[in-house]
Amino acid sequence: MGKIVSAFATVHAPQLFDRPPSEDPKQLDADIAAMRQIGKELEESKPDAVVVIASDHLETFFLSSVPTFAILSGEYSHAEYAGRKYELKIHEALTEDLLEKLMKAGFDLGYSQDAVLGHAFAAVYEWVIEKRPIPVVPIFVNAYLPPLPTARRCADLGKAIAKIIEGRPEKVAIVASGGMSHYPGTWKYPKPAYDFDYWAISQIEKGHLDELIKLTNEQLDEVGNTELLSWMILFGAIGNIKGELVTYQPTWHHGHAVLRFLPLHGTGPSKEGMGAPPDYKFQGGYEFYKHPSPAAYKLNKVLYDSRFKRDLRLRLIHDLPSVAKEYGMTPEEAKVLESLQDDDIEKFRNGQVHPLVEAGAHPLGMWMAVIGMHSELRRLRAEKQSLEKAGIRK
């Protein structure tokens, strides 16, 4: 009889890979240490497979197709981010059984045998699973391109996954990658809802997971926590059990959290959860993340492509008119693309609406393109300085 032998929830912030100068390295190091800790605990549970549940940052699924849920099948799971590539063996028997039986249970899942996953999965592969030869089952949930599944629907999916695991012989670990509060690409980026995070952590530590499962998507969007939908699948799979906080790092733009659910170590409430109010008062919801208007397709397309093509990033820096012509952009769209090169992070700290978002770019897609461009600009400056030190003018 199959069994869920370990279960964890973790952060996956891109800054863990890129480590830009705007971040506090001690906070990033604390995240990575916590992820490696749960990786050791996962290994000690001796699972036959690891179900990795994560959202997408408009990397794998965006302009061509956006499934609500998807299972990645095939021989290997591929993920890429920040120049790092991963190829992990997939537990094909469990994956195929989940796909078949979840469809019969009423969940319309997409699937792919060759999708390349982004940093939400890569972070788990890098710092939780690391080099351990444990096969994976990657499961995707849409968290940024409405219409989104509800938290309740995600929990129901988790329950169905657990039921299928019970009928199989494997011991299974589950790692949910997501959360906590952040608003990438929006005016509220420097103002995470830390108070909501503390309230949510307190509910988790009490085992009141249903208090989170009953939240609406509007409420999750208001507090910058639509990525908790991946955690909701985990909650459904494990039921109302207490969780334990491994670390919470309140960065200037993001609440980073790592939690364990199975096996528990018997730790008491965290300082984050202890000070939280018994209830959280929502203000009525926002709509930070919508699927982009078709009218802004060309703008979103060039931003998307720039994340994966260095030659395109270099052309955006040195020959933007040719890029605008290639993508059939209007002069106004081409002009706003110039803001992609502005790497003054203080503008994001001040909560300004980015010109690309005003022009129709999806906030998260814009922000991921900005991260890539900022990294490229730092690389070019470093190359220039190296050449100048060597007495070479370029």
Secondary structure by P-SEA (a helix, b strand, c coil): ccccccccccccccccccccccccaaaaaaaaaaaaaaaaaaaaacccccccccccccccccccccccbbbbbccbbbbbcccbbbbbbcaaaaaaaaaaaaaaaccbbbbbcbbbbccaaaaaaccccccccbbbbbbbbbccccccccaaaaaaaaaaaaaaaaacccbbbbbbbbccccccccccccccaaaaaaaaaaaaaacaaaaaaaccaaaaaaaccccaaaaaaaaaaccbbbbbbccccccccbbbbbbbccccccccccccccccccbbbbcccccccccccccaaaaaaaaaaaaccaaaaaaaaccaaaaaaaacccaaaaaaacccccccccccccccccccccccccaaaaaaaaaaaaaaaaaaaaaaaaaaaacccc
